[in-house]
Amino acid sequence: MQRESIFRKFWNWLWNSNSILSWVVSFLLAFLIVRFIFYPVIGLLLGSSIPLVVIESGSMEHFASFDKWYEAQQEDYAKIGITEEQVQKWNFRSGLNKGDIAIIKGRDFSKIKVGDVIVFRPPEQKKAIIHRVVEVNAQQGYIATKGDANIGQLSVERKIRPEQLEGIAVLRIPFIGWIKLALVQGIQVIKQPQGI
């Protein structure tokens, strides 16, 4: 009985108090629930250790209409045998914008195809990369990717092996990732030494 009363008082304070402390506790509880319950459950359901990815750079953005973007990329794609007709059928053919969240589903490496947007972990790098598959080499067991806005490829995306694959992007949620980006950038500003 007494525990129930303490819990009710705490719950009432958490939801109805306007104190700074109640806001801080609410924020911490929300973070813990998302990080240790929601995120792992979503990962389990989607079969990916990274079920949600915030787009942190402009490497997948299309800064113009599809026609203008394709005109700028056409030469690179032609070199590897990708036609405009193929590109027109791709998922996320208008790219992914900084601040978007991509929902990532686990996918068997052998089922990856040109045009898929995948998440992979480069060797010896902390952060995963989300880029579009531009080559599948089944015989040699690798795939290659390229950021939609990039001219050319990064060295780490030329031969991606099965163990590096985290999953495939299946859904885009626009703008919501800006919350994380703003928090991370704010923390970085605080950490940097201030000088004259």
N, C-alpha and C positions, 0 to 999 in steps of 0.2 A: 504494500500500500504506500509506504513512504517513498520507495523508489519511483513509483508511478507519479507521485506528487512532485518529486524533484524533476523528473523528466518533463512533466507538464509545465512547470515553472520555467525550465530552461527553454523549452519549445516556444512558449509564449514570449519570453525575453528575446529569443532569436528572431521571431517574426514581427514582433510589435514594437520593440525598442528602436529608437533612432540614434542610439549611442554609436560612437565610432567602433568601440569594441565589438558590439553585436554585428556590425558590418564586416569587420575583419574576420570574426569567427564564421559568419555566413560564407564569406569568400573562400576561406580555408576548407570548410566542409564541402562546398561545391567542387572545389579543386580535387579534394580527396575522393569524392564519389565519382567524378568523371575519370580521374586517373586510374583508380584502383578497382572500380566496378564497371562503369559504362564502357570504357575503352577496351578492357580485356574481353568483355562479353561480346561486343561488336566484332572484335578480332576473331573470336572463336566462331561466331556465326558466319563471318565472311571468309574464314580460312586464311587470314593474313596477319602477320605480326605487326603490320602497319596499316590498320584499317582506314585511317583518316590522314590525309596529307595536306598540309597548308602549302599552297604555291608561294614560294618565297622570292622568286626572281621573275624576270620578264622573258626567260628563255622559251616559254611556250606561248607567249602573247602574239596576237596578230594585231599590229598597230594600224591596220587599214582594212579596207573591204577584202573579202576573199580574193577577188580578182587581182587586186594590187599586191596582196601578200603572195599569191601564187606566182605572179609575174617576177617578183624578186627571188623566189625560191626555185623556179622552174628549171634553171640550168643545173642546179645541184641534184634535183630529183631525176632529171633526164639522164644524168651520168650513171645513175644506179637503176635505171629502167622503170621508174615510177611515173605514171601518166596522170594528167589532170583528171581523167575519168576515174581513176582509182582514188585519188585524193578527195574527190567529190563525195565518195561513199564512206569515208572514214568517220568514226566517232570523234567528237570534239574537233570537227574540221575547221571550226573558228578558233581553235586553240584554248588555252587555259590562262586566266589572268592572275597576276600577282594578287594575293588576298583571297583567291578562291580556295575552297576545300574540295579535294577529290576523294571520293569513296573508293577504296581499293579492295578488290576481291582476289583471293588466291587463285592462281591459274597454273595448270600443268605447263611446263616449259615447251613441250612438244605441240601445244595448241596455240602458242603465240603466233600471230601473223603480222605481216607488214601493215602498218597503219594503227595498230594497237598502241595505246598510251600505257606505258608500264612504269613501275617503280622498281629500281634496283639499287644495290649497295656496291659501289666501287670498292675494290680491294684497298685496305688501309685508309679508308675515309670514314669519318664519323656519320656524315649526313647521306641520306639516300637521295637519289636523283629521279625525277619524273620527266621522261621524254618519250618521243614517239619512235616506234620500231620502223626502221627503214630497210633492214635486211634480215633475213632468216637463213642461216646456213645449217641445215639439218645434218648434213654429212659430217661437218666438222664440229657440230654441237655448240654453236654460238649464235647470238643475235646481235645486231648493232642498232643504236638509236641516234637520234638527233633532235635537238630542241627546235621547235617550229620557227622560232625567231632567229636562231643561230645560223651563221654562214659557216658551213662545215661542221665537223664533229669534234668533240673533246676526245682526247686519247683514251680516257677510261670507258668510253661508250662504243668502241669499235669491236670489241669481242667480249660480250657479256655471257657468262656461263650460267648454267641452271642454278647453281648454289647462290648466285647473286640476286636472282629474281625474288621480289617480294610480292608482286601481284600486278593486276591490271586495273586501270581506272574504269569504273562503270558508271559513275554519276558525278556531276559537278554542282557544288553549292556555291553560288557567287557571294563574294564580299565578306562572309562570316570570318574567314581567316585573318582579316585585318585586325581583329581583337588580339590574337596571339602575336602578330607581327608588331603591333604597337607596344604591347607589354615587353616583348623581347628587346625591341629597339630602345625603349625607355630604360630598361635595366642596363643595357650596354652604355647608354649615355651617362648613367649614374656611376658605373664602374670606371669609366675613363677618367684619368687624372685631368683636372682642370688647370689650364695654364694661361698665361697671358699671350 
